[in-house]
Amino acid sequence: GHLPPLLVRHGEASFLPQPQGSLLGATAGVTYGQEDIGLLPGDHLLFYTDGLVEDPGVDIEEGLESLAATAARLVREGRADTLARTLAAGRKPHRDDICVLDVHLPPQP
């Protein structure tokens, strides 16, 4: 299934509601629901594959909590420009494919 998107706002991370339905592109002719969220200047909205948060023998909730804590810390430390790369690089050894999409609304000057 899908993993919940992660919103990092003002250095705090929170998971958005988990999408329901088929995986994107898995089946032709599937209709998907839509959710709207307003992003504020400085926000990061992270989409990621399970390879970023899953480890054999470890509850996935631990991986999700670690992701949220690490993403929030990187933003607070001013390292948001390398957020996706830093999160993916921290997963060693790579046991699964990893993809991270960081949708970032730049802060206002």
N, C-alpha and C positions, 0 to 999 in steps of 0.2 A: 504494500500500500504506500500511500504518501506519508511523508513526515511533515510535522507542522512547521510552517515558516517561522523564522525568528526575527522579531523586530528589536533593534537596539536603538533606544531613544534616550538622549541625555545621559549616556553611560549606563543605562539600565536595560537589561534584556528580558523580553517576555515572548512566549510562544503564542502565535495566533491560532484560531481554531483549525483543527486538522481537516484538510480537504477530504471529501468522500468521493467514491466512484472509482472507475477504472483508471489505470495508469495512463498518462498521456501517450498517445500514439500506439497503445497496445492493441486496440480494436478499431476497425473502421466504423464510421457512422455513430459513434458514441456522442451523446450530448453531455456537456459539462456545466456545472453550476458556476455562479460568479459571486465573488465577494468584493466589496469595495472597502478600501481603507485609505484614509487621508494621511499622506506622508508629510512630515514637517521638515524644514531645513535642518540638515545634520543627521537625519534618520538613515539607518541601514536596514534593509529588509533582505534577509538571507534565505535562499533556497539551496538545498543540498541533498546529496544522495546518502543512502544508508552507510556507505563506506566511511563517512566522516564520523559516525557516532556509534557504530556497532563493533564489538569485540567478542570473539567466541568466549562463552562462559561468563559474560558480564551482562547484567540487566541493561537493556537499552536506555532506561531512564537515567542511569548513571552517565552514559554517553551524552544524552541530551542536556543534563545538568552541567556537565563539563563544557560542552559547546557554549551554552548560555553564559557561564561564568567567564570563559576565555574571551568570547566576543566582546562582552561588556568591558572587561579589563583592557583589551587592546584599544577600544574606542576612548576610554578614560585616559589612557596613556598617550593619546595622540597618534596612535599607530594605525588609524582607520584606513589609511591609503593602501596598506598591505594586508588588510583583514582577510580576504579570501585566500590569498597565497600563504599567509602565516598559518591559518587554520589547517589547510590541506598539508602543508609541510610538516606539521606537528604530528601527523599520523604515521608513525613508523613502527614496525615495518608495514608496508602497504599490503593488506590482505584482500582488499576489495577495491574496485574502482571508486574514485572520488571526484565529484563535481560540486563546485560551490559557485553560486551566482549571488553577487552582492549588488543589490539595487540601492544606490546611494543618492540622496538628494543633498547636494552641497549646501553648507551653511551660508547664510546671507552675509555679505561683507559688512 
